Amino acid sequence: MVSATPARSHEDRTYRVIGLLNHFWLALLSDDRLREEAGLRYVSHMWDAYPYWYLWLAGCRGVYRLELSGAQEVSGYDWVAEFLVKYYPTTDEDFFRGLSFLEKACRQSEIFETRPAAGGGGCPCHGGPLRPDGEPFADLRDGTGAPSAQHAEDIPPEFFYAGHLLLAHRAGTGSFLRLKSQSSWLVTMTSDYDIRDAEGSPLAILRKGQKDRDYPGLAIMEPLYRHLVKGWRSFNQYPVCRERRWQGEGICFDCDGEALVPVPSVEIERVIRETRLSVGGGVTLPPLEDSDMDGMQ
C-alpha cells in the first residue's frame, strides 16, 4: 500500500477525483479521436458502497468495473487514488473458464440479464449522442454484460477480482499510473467440499486438489491499463512517457471450502507496472513509496 501523510479531507479528495474522472470520460466520449485512442466504447458511473465505473473497451468482450477505494493527500501530490478492478467476462470467452464454480454460476444467473437503457437520443454519460448510422448501444442489445443495479450488492466482494490500479496526479507536473496484479489468481481445494443451493440441494462437489479458480489477472488488467494510459496522456497532453516493470514471487490460495489461506508460489508471477507521464522540461515527479514492491525486482 502507498505510504500517505494525514489528509486534510479524505472525502473532499475522493469527490474531487470522482468529478475529474467523470469529466475525463465525457471528454473522451465527445471527441472521436480521443475516444478511439483510449479504446472507450461506453462508460457508466454507479455508486453503492463505493463509487465505480463500468467500462466497455474496444477489443474486450467483457466489462470492467473500476472501483474507487478512495483518494488521499500524499506528500508531493495533489491526490493519489486507488482502484480495485473486476472483470465480468462473457460466458463464451477464455477468461470465463478461469472463474470459480460460484463465480460462473453468478455470471450465468439473472443478475447479469441486463439491457441498455431505452431512453431516446442516447446518453452522453454512457455512449455519446445517437449517431445517424444506427440505434444507440446496438452491440449491447442482447445484454450489457454488467450486473443489474438491483442485485450488484448481492455479489460477494471477492468475485471477479483481477487486480488494482493507482493514479497519482500533480498539477503542472504530471501523473503516474500503476498496475498491480498476478499472472493468475489461483485457488486450490485442500479437501472435498459440497456446494449446495439456498434450499440445501447439492449443486457440485469440489474435490481435494482441484483448481476452483485460475483467473489470469495480469492478462485481464493489461488492456484496461493500456487504454487508460493512452486516454489519460491524450486528455492531459503529456509529452513525456516513461515506463517501468517489477516482478516477484506471487501467491496462490489453499481453500477448504470456508477459508482462503495465501501460500507463496514460484509458479505465479506478481507484477507491478508503472507509467510516468509529465509535462517535460526536466520536471520530475517525486518518488511514491509502496510496500507492495518489497521483494520485487
Secondary structure, 3 states (H helix, E strand, C coil): CECCCCCCCHHHHHHHHHHHHHHHHHHHHHCHHHHHHHCEEEEEEEECCCEEEEEEECCCCCEEEEEEEEEEEECCEEEEEEEEEEEECCCCCHHHHHCCHHHHHHHCCHHHCCCCCCCCCEECCCCEECCCCCCCCHHHCCCCCCCCCCCHHHCCCCCCEEEEEEEEEECCCEEEEEEEEECCEEEEECCCEEEECCCCCEEEEECCCCEEEEECHHHHHHHHHHHHHHHHHHHHCCCEEEEEEEEEEEEEEEECCCCEEEEEEEEEEEEEEEEEEECCCCCCCCCCCEHHHCCCC
